[in-house]
Structures are given as C-alpha cells and as structure tokens.
C-alpha cells in the first residue's frame, strides 16, 4: 500500500473522461439514448475505452413482460379451480375410460379441415400412432396422437373449442 495514493475516483482514462469535452460526451449520450428509444433498445453500456454496446434484451426489457404476466395471472388462474372441478365429474360417470389429457394450450379441431369427417368418433378403436385431433397453438397445427391402444369411449370437447394444458379431451378404454 505504501506509495499508492487512492482518491476514491477512477482515473480519467479508465472512465473515458478527459478524452472528449463534457458537452461532446453529453451530446453523444443524448444521440445514443435517442437511438435506443427509436429502436426499442433497453440497455446501454459504455466501456472504459469509449466503446458502446446496445442491447434489445436488457433487464428493463425482460422485466416488463414478467410484471404484466404476473399481474394477469390471478385473473387467468381464478377460473381454473372451477374449470378443474368441471371435467372431474365428467370423468367419474364413465369409469370404463381413462382421460386423455391435452398436451398443450390451443384450439382443438376434431377434423383436418372443416369439410372433412372427424379423426375419431365415439366407439372408434385407436392405436398409439392414431391421430385423434389437431390442436392449433400459435398458428401451428399440431397433430395429437392417441399414445395408447384402446377405444374412444367419450369425446369431452367440441370442435373449435379452446383447451388448456392437462384438460381431459377424450376418455379412452385401454384394450
């Protein structure tokens, strides 16, 4: 420690100060902040050498959607207990079949096109590779397969109905 003098401040070279007049530095930062606002950028980092790094996915950008998502969750999850109670009684009257649960959130379609006949009807036999419906999620049509051999005992959802993850869609009796 002897011979070293610490003032608590960084040297002008380390902070980039002294290399430009203060007004020029403020003007530069103002231009950079304007560019950030114009292009929806969230993070600005000025290096010790004067280099600049702009980021679109900075902490401020990432935290905003999480805040709105968390605020929306109580409203979205409030109906869930009622919705969970509704399918359970539907599954109890028919002990002959096991519920086939939705693997994703989306819109269920029972046929490949509106004019086509449904993939499966009540009483149809299915194999693990049999397509039983389509679920549209984020504009992508996902073919849903039975994943087990059996017979469709009951269809629990209507064509075009919005479905939730884990919602019972069909009752399938294993064979």
C-alpha positions, 0 to 999 in steps of 0.5 A, spaced: 500 500 500 505 504 501 506 509 495 499 508 492 495 514 493 487 512 492 482 518 491 476 514 491 475 516 483 477 512 477 482 515 473 480 519 467 482 514 462 479 508 465 472 512 465 473 515 458 473 522 461 478 527 459 478 524 452 472 528 449 469 535 452 463 534 457 458 537 452 461 532 446 460 526 451 453 529 453 451 530 446 453 523 444 449 520 450 443 524 448 444 521 440 445 514 443 439 514 448 435 517 442 437 511 438 435 506 443 428 509 444 427 509 436 429 502 436 426 499 442 433 498 445 433 497 453 440 497 455 446 501 454 453 500 456 459 504 455 466 501 456 472 504 459 475 505 452 469 509 449 466 503 446 458 502 446 454 496 446 446 496 445 442 491 447 434 489 445 434 484 451 436 488 457 433 487 464 428 493 463 426 489 457 425 482 460 422 485 466 416 488 463 413 482 460 414 478 467 410 484 471 404 484 466 404 476 466 404 476 473 399 481 474 394 477 469 395 471 472 390 471 478 385 473 473 387 467 468 388 462 474 381 464 478 377 460 473 381 454 473 379 451 480 372 451 477 374 449 470 378 443 474 372 441 478 368 441 471 371 435 467 372 431 474 365 429 474 365 428 467 370 423 468 367 419 474 360 417 470 364 413 465 369 409 469 370 404 463 375 410 460 381 413 462 382 421 460 386 423 455 389 429 457 391 435 452 398 436 451 398 443 450 394 450 450 390 451 443 384 450 439 382 443 438 379 441 431 376 434 431 377 434 423 383 436 418 379 441 415 372 443 416 369 439 410 372 433 412 369 427 417 372 427 424 379 423 426 375 419 431 368 418 433 365 415 439 366 407 439 372 408 434 378 403 436 385 407 436 392 405 436 398 409 439 400 412 432 392 414 431 391 421 430 385 423 434 385 431 433 389 437 431 390 442 436 392 449 433 397 453 438 400 459 435 398 458 428 401 451 428 397 445 427 399 440 431 397 433 430 395 429 437 396 422 437 392 417 441 399 414 445 395 408 447 391 402 444 384 402 446 377 405 444 374 412 444 369 411 449 367 419 450 369 425 446 369 431 452 370 437 447 367 440 441 370 442 435 373 449 435 373 449 442 379 452 446 383 447 451 388 448 456 394 444 458 392 437 462 384 438 460 381 431 459 379 431 451 377 424 450 376 418 455 379 412 452 378 404 454 385 401 454 384 394 450 
